[in-house]
Amino acid sequence: MIFVLVGGVVILASPWIFLYFSPPAEDRRRLRRVNLSVLAIAFTACALLAFWIRQTTTGTADFDWWPAIALTYSALLFPVILLIGGLIRNFVLFRDVR
């Protein structure tokens, strides 16, 4: 139960950390578009993962636990996607800004 609570905090803190470390950019619209795209990809991936977990546990003994399993997996997937997106944003798309 503690891991699920910690996972929820990680999921909630990840977007703030991702947005806080955005590079200073001259083109704020482009930066905002990249940030929103990465966040949308992360949320969509977590939603698809939760749907997949629900579908694969249907009819099994673990079906009652699919929300906790999905949250646990999302607590790992969401920050990883934001980390990869942040690295691409900072070192590929906006590398000349620094």
C-alpha positions, 0 to 999 in steps of 0.5 A, spaced: 500 500 500 505 504 501 508 503 494 502 505 491 501 511 495 508 513 493 507 511 486 501 516 486 506 522 489 511 520 483 506 521 478 503 527 480 510 530 481 513 528 475 509 533 470 512 539 475 519 537 475 518 536 467 516 543 466 520 546 471 526 544 468 524 547 461 530 551 457 529 558 456 526 559 449 525 565 445 520 561 441 515 560 447 509 557 443 514 551 440 516 550 447 509 549 450 507 545 444 513 540 445 511 540 453 504 539 451 506 533 446 510 530 451 505 530 457 499 528 452 504 522 450 505 520 457 498 520 459 496 516 453 501 511 454 499 510 461 491 510 459 493 505 454 497 501 459 491 501 464 486 498 459 491 493 457 492 491 464 484 491 465 483 487 458 489 481 460 487 480 467 479 479 466 477 473 468 483 471 472 484 471 480 488 478 479 482 482 476 480 485 482 487 488 483 488 491 476 487 498 478 493 497 483 497 494 478 496 499 473 498 505 478 504 501 479 506 500 472 504 507 470 508 510 476 514 507 472 512 508 465 510 516 466 516 519 469 520 515 464 517 518 458 517 525 461 525 523 462 526 521 455 521 527 452 525 532 457 532 529 454 530 530 447 527 537 448 533 539 452 539 536 448 536 535 441 530 540 440 532 546 444 540 545 444 542 552 441 538 555 447 543 554 452 
